[in-house]
Amino acid sequence: MEIENKKDLEKEVESRKKGAERISFLTSFLGDIRKQKESGETPSIKETEVSEELIKAIREAPVANYNLAYDSMGEGLEPLYFWTLDFMRDKAPSGLGLEEVRKTEEGFEASASSGYFGDLGARAGVMQDRAMKILETINAVLRSIINLIYDLKEFEIRLKEYDNLQADSPEKREGAKLSLKSVWMDQVDIKKGRGSINMLSQQLQFVTLRDAFMAAENVESVKKMDLNTRVKNILIRKVEEYFSWEEISEKELRKRYSVEKNYLKGQVNAVKMYVKWIKPYLKAAQKLGMKEFNAPDIVAAFNNMQMHLSLFGKREIKPENIHPEFSKYKSAKKVYACVEIVFDFRTVPYASRSQAGTHYIHTGRTDITFNSYALTQDQVDIIEKQELYEDMALIEDLTSISLKDLQEDLDKYLKEEPKEEKKRKKLKIENPFGGIGSGFKETLEPLKDVGKTFKGIFVKEPSEGFIFKEMKKYSEEQAKELCYLAYDIYKKAHGMMTW
């Protein structure tokens, strides 16, 4: 089945069993898409859409899962979140000692009549207004870049004719000369009105003037032509004007070409700078924007909100963790034991006003889910970038704009020519005794694999695939242990019943 859109992908995923089969398929498919992008091809489906399906498949099949929930209107939500974050990061015995604990998901929805909704809407509006002002500037600079590229292409066409004047081929030199003479007549000489060559030839019956001008090599060649004196005088003046224009115009054109290339570089750097400026405002506007959970917990007339947060931590599993003898081997891929703790808050925020400003305190029901996974490096990267994929989809569309289509031209005009480095030649002194041992080496050549063969009969070294499978099994055991430890100690630390 050819996958051309997200619906096709969802059907293909549904046709496979939940768990390892789905995860393996989506990981492989994502790798194929990345290879297509690296080779310059346009994939039929977006990388972010495949990443979303992969994250969903991974979360559907945790190796261990625990849940707890409690309702405490007198306790804020922040202490619960930060206790969990610190416990995941702190080293044993005070914590799990996980590497790079990250916030992988964040979303909230407030009821329309709540004060929280109004305050966030006002802040988001300020961020959006600032972003749109910068975006207008980016669009103006982009238009300038497009015009500069078209100008540079026209300059290249003209400069090619000047280069051909110095070509080795007589045909190229003659063609360049005729082309430049046509340009001079159509763009420079035509401004003289009835005194131009074209007008004199068409209206004043100087029929031979145009052909004679195109054939003239220099002033001396004009004097030798079989023409009447009046035509010769006009032609000499025109030829002198042309050669003067040819010399000056080449210098000016090359100078302007260089100036516009430098200006193009400045404009591209300006776009990059504006993109850096706009991204914080777009990110802030995205984060302040609410998600629709479509949950019955949110009622428009109530003063409440719902919040979803997740923390993700990992611990790398190395071959020596399984057995000390495996320390000399390397696995095909890195493997991690991972723990993800997901918070679902249903809160009733109330405002606390002070001299520093207004902030909200959240109290209410908390549902916590402890999940553990055994994942490879590629899958961990996808999980850790989940929030980035969600928040940056719109930002990429706005800030990349059409520069991708112009990238080939930009690379051409902005590329700096590499400087040639002169390398010193090293004197090579041959060793007069270097060939003495070559005869012994040749006699021992057939015996080089005997030791390996003899060793292989008695000792079978583990393959990379075997090491990877063992690390995968061990990572699942470690993930289960870490998940239960986080669940059990959380309950004990918060005075809950344990067994």
Buried (B, 14 or more C-beta within 10 A) or exposed (E): EEBEEBEBBBEBBEEBEEEEBBBEBBBEBBEEBEEBEEEEEEBEBBBBBBBBBBBEBBBEBBBBEBEBEEEEEEBEBEEBBEEBBEBBBBEEEEBBBBEEBBBBBBBBBBBBEBBBBEBBBEEBEEBBEBBBEBBEBBBEBBEBBBEBBEBBEEBEEBBEBBEBBEEEEEEBBEBBBEBBBEBBBEEBBEEBEEEBBBBBBEEEEBEBBBEBBEEBEEEEEBEEEEBEEEBBEBBBEBBEBBBEBBEEBBEEBBEEBEEBBEBBBEBBEBBEEBBEBBBEBBBBBBBBBBEEBEEEBBEEEBBBBBBBBBBBBBBBBBBEBBEEEBEEBEBEBBBBBBBBBBBBBBBBBEEEEEEEEEEBEBBBBBBBBBBBBBBBEBBBEBBBBBBBBBBBEEBEEBBEBEBEEBEEBBEEBEEEEEEEEEEEEEEEEEEEEEEEEEEEEEEEEEEEEEEEEEEEEEEEEBEEEBBBBBBBBBBBBBBBBBBBBBBBBBBEEBEEEEE
